[in-house]
Amino acid sequence: MQSINIVWLKRDLRLTDHQPLQHALEQDLPVILLYVFEPLLLNDPHYSERHWRFVSHSLVDMNQQLAPYGGKVSILRGEILSCFKAIQSLYSIANIYSHQEIGLSCTYQRDKQVAHWTQAHNIPWIESPQGAVIRGAKNRKEWDKHWDRIMRAPIAHLDLNANWLTLEHLKDYTLTLPKHWLKKAKGQQTGGTTLAWKTLDDFFQRRGKEYYRSISSPSASRYACTRLSPYLAWGNISLRELYQQLLGHWQVKGFRRSLVALSSRLHWHCHFIQKFESESAMEYRCVNQAYDALLSQSCLSDRDKLNAWKQGQTGIPLIDACMRCLHHTGYINFRMRAMLVSFLTHHMNMDWREGVTHLAQLFLDFEPGIHYPQFQMQAGVTGTNTIRIYNPTKQAQEHDSEGVFIKQWLPELKHVPTPLLFEPWKMTQMEAVMYQIELDSCYLSPIIDLATRAKEARDRLWSWRKLDQVKQESQRILQRHVRLDDHN
Ligand SMILES: Cc1cc2nc3c(=O)[nH]c(=O)nc-3n(C[C@H](O)[C@H](O)[C@H](O)COP(=O)(O)OP(=O)(O)OC[C@H]3O[C@@H](n4cnc5c(N)ncnc54)[C@H](O)[C@@H]3O)c2cc1C
């Protein structure tokens, strides 16, 4: 039987700065580049078609780069163990190489099964770290130094002249990418390393100087932020590649303030994923476990209101504009994401778990390790972060002062002038007729009263903060998750 090496691709869909691929290419054996669409994830509520479309584009891009070398990614559909078993019936698997996956509990369970199977069959499964995330870290001692070391390490340039092997004859598993995954989605970013680098170049050529002052605006951020999040989440570009480009532009006139802000965020990227790695149960429960009982006693449950939030029909203009924009484009900036969660959990007083998979499905850049810690932080259930209740009216006045973003996504309000646009429920019946608002519109009677609900949320959240059980849990969290280098 022919001996082969497998590179199992997951959220690392690129051909550069790729340690598993590098390991495989260093050996004198045929290499199979494998991507498997697993029903485990295809059916998972965190994912939606937009993610598989992005992955499909990424694979097509990889295949275009591999073509001159006679290589091709083998694309299968099936549970990973069945696929490995099918490959094993045809070849002797010498090694499986992959990146460590800091994923959902379903992929953790799947990885345990893979580890069991590979051990039972004496197949070494060699996993490389994902960015600067340390598997099994007990605390954050020296973590920032580690981040720096990893991000400044040389990038290996891989020689793709290799003995590639494909699995097209594995008929029961081979997947021809469906047409609807290959089609570009209007308004959404398209996957692939080529576009990742184009986006990055464009940031340094044109957009980046505005980054630091545009980051909070729902419209301007779409232009001035890097927009690399889906490319990082699906691994079309590595964080190290991005960071080294940042360092290369450090001295470029006009960029410094933007690059200082961006550099912090690249640290946060791994910092949050590290939190999730160290405490993955936060997929199900509050980081600060004392909040679980508090939420179950106090949170409201109202399907209609939850659906109004999900569909952008709450009657609060900026909330609805953000949600509808997400449905259409898969992207909004950090502040607007935080505001959507704040509105759901604070103003609507709903459990964060009611909305967490909905936003995951909509975010093209869904990354479990950032999404869960951020979601809980904005929901105010960590006990360690400052509580922020974003006022959507104030956010609109400050960051969409002309109402451009709101009018783009809520055409029904296009005739309403500012400042009434930010609080349309204050208009008189005559104004409603004049601005062509239907009299049963949610903008004349939103699902909640903002001021009353904000006050209730403030009282509730601050009284919880004072509870002994919350404080005790907060101490444990600080010891585990706070980066310690600064205090040495
Ligand atoms: C509730 C909530 C959920 C989120 N879920 C995700 C998610 O699933 N995937 C995701 O990539 N980001 C998530 N974020 C973080 C942030 O909003 C996005 O990373 C950012 O808006 C992406 O746009 P950009 O690439 O243009 O960012 P830029 O500002 O250009 O930043 C560059 C990169 O730095 C990282 N980054 C930026 N801000 C943060 C942050 N606050 N925390 C951690 N890393 C950051 C991202 O990888 C980002 O691509 C979430 C934020 C909130 C409040």
The ligand as a Tripos MOL2 file, in Angstrom:
@<TRIPOS>MOLECULE
LIG
   53    58     1     0     0
SMALL
NO_CHARGES

@<TRIPOS>ATOM
      1 C1        -20.4720   40.5330   20.4820 C.3       1 LIG1
      2 C2        -19.2400   40.5290   19.6080 C.ar      1 LIG1
      3 C3        -18.9550   39.4120   18.8570 C.ar      1 LIG1
      4 C4        -17.8130   39.3790   18.0480 C.ar      1 LIG1
      5 N1        -17.5900   38.2590   17.2940 N.ar      1 LIG1
      6 C5        -16.5020   38.2070   16.4990 C.ar      1 LIG1
      7 C6        -16.2550   37.0520   15.7050 C.ar      1 LIG1
      8 O1        -17.0040   36.0690   15.7190 O.2       1 LIG1
      9 N2        -15.1440   37.0650   14.9040 N.ar      1 LIG1
     10 C7        -14.2810   38.1300   14.8700 C.ar      1 LIG1
     11 O2        -13.2890   38.0950   14.1230 O.2       1 LIG1
     12 N3        -14.4990   39.2170   15.6360 N.ar      1 LIG1
     13 C8        -15.5720   39.3030   16.4370 C.ar      1 LIG1
     14 N4        -15.7870   40.4280   17.1970 N.ar      1 LIG1
     15 C9        -14.7260   41.4500   17.2950 C.3       1 LIG1
     16 C10       -14.7660   42.6230   16.2900 C.3       1 LIG1
     17 O3        -16.0140   43.2250   16.2700 O.3       1 LIG1
     18 C11       -14.3500   42.2050   14.8840 C.3       1 LIG1
     19 O4        -13.1410   41.4730   14.9270 O.3       1 LIG1
     20 C12       -14.1100   43.3950   13.9690 C.3       1 LIG1
     21 O5        -15.2440   44.2090   13.9290 O.3       1 LIG1
     22 C13       -13.7630   42.8730   12.5730 C.3       1 LIG1
     23 O6        -13.5770   43.9210   11.6460 O.3       1 LIG1
     24 P1        -12.1420   44.2580   11.0220 P.3       1 LIG1
     25 O7        -11.4500   43.0250   10.5520 O.co2     1 LIG1
     26 O8        -12.3220   45.3310   10.0180 O.co2     1 LIG1
     27 O9        -11.4080   44.7630   12.3310 O.3       1 LIG1
     28 P2        -10.1110   45.6320   12.5780 P.3       1 LIG1
     29 O10       -10.4810   46.6900   13.5400 O.co2     1 LIG1
     30 O11        -9.4900   46.0360   11.3120 O.co2     1 LIG1
     31 O12        -9.1600   44.6240   13.3790 O.3       1 LIG1
     32 C14        -8.2980   43.6730   12.7420 C.3       1 LIG1
     33 C15        -8.4750   42.3250   13.3790 C.3       1 LIG1
     34 O13        -8.2260   42.3840   14.7880 O.3       1 LIG1
     35 C16        -9.0870   41.4790   15.4740 C.3       1 LIG1
     36 N5         -9.9820   42.2420   16.3580 N.ar      1 LIG1
     37 C17       -10.4630   43.4900   16.1650 C.ar      1 LIG1
     38 N6        -11.2280   43.8690   17.1960 N.ar      1 LIG1
     39 C18       -11.2270   42.8330   18.0550 C.ar      1 LIG1
     40 C19       -11.8360   42.6120   19.3180 C.ar      1 LIG1
     41 N7        -12.5830   43.5350   19.9180 N.pl3     1 LIG1
     42 N8        -11.6410   41.4250   19.9300 N.ar      1 LIG1
     43 C20       -10.8670   40.4640   19.3570 C.ar      1 LIG1
     44 N9        -10.2600   40.6260   18.1650 N.ar      1 LIG1
     45 C21       -10.4450   41.7860   17.5240 C.ar      1 LIG1
     46 C22        -9.9260   40.7830   14.4090 C.3       1 LIG1
     47 O14        -9.3090   39.5870   14.0490 O.3       1 LIG1
     48 C23        -9.8910   41.7840   13.2780 C.3       1 LIG1
     49 O15       -10.1130   41.1940   12.0200 O.3       1 LIG1
     50 C24       -16.9340   40.4950   18.0160 C.ar      1 LIG1
     51 C25       -17.2310   41.6230   18.7780 C.ar      1 LIG1
     52 C26       -18.3750   41.6430   19.5640 C.ar      1 LIG1
     53 C27       -18.6820   42.8620   20.3670 C.3       1 LIG1
@<TRIPOS>BOND
     1     1     2 1
     2     2     3 ar
     3     2    52 ar
     4     3     4 ar
     5     4     5 ar
     6     4    50 ar
     7     5     6 ar
     8     6     7 ar
     9     6    13 1
    10     7     8 2
    11     7     9 ar
    12     9    10 ar
    13    10    11 2
    14    10    12 ar
    15    12    13 ar
    16    13    14 ar
    17    14    15 1
    18    14    50 ar
    19    15    16 1
    20    16    17 1
    21    16    18 1
    22    18    19 1
    23    18    20 1
    24    20    21 1
    25    20    22 1
    26    22    23 1
    27    23    24 1
    28    24    25 2
    29    24    26 1
    30    24    27 1
    31    27    28 1
    32    28    29 2
    33    28    30 1
    34    28    31 1
    35    31    32 1
    36    32    33 1
    37    33    34 1
    38    33    48 1
    39    34    35 1
    40    35    36 1
    41    35    46 1
    42    36    37 ar
    43    36    45 ar
    44    37    38 ar
    45    38    39 ar
    46    39    40 ar
    47    39    45 ar
    48    40    41 1
    49    40    42 ar
    50    42    43 ar
    51    43    44 ar
    52    44    45 ar
    53    46    47 1
    54    46    48 1
    55    48    49 1
    56    50    51 ar
    57    51    52 ar
    58    52    53 1
@<TRIPOS>SUBSTRUCTURE
     1 LIG1         1 GROUP 0 **** ****
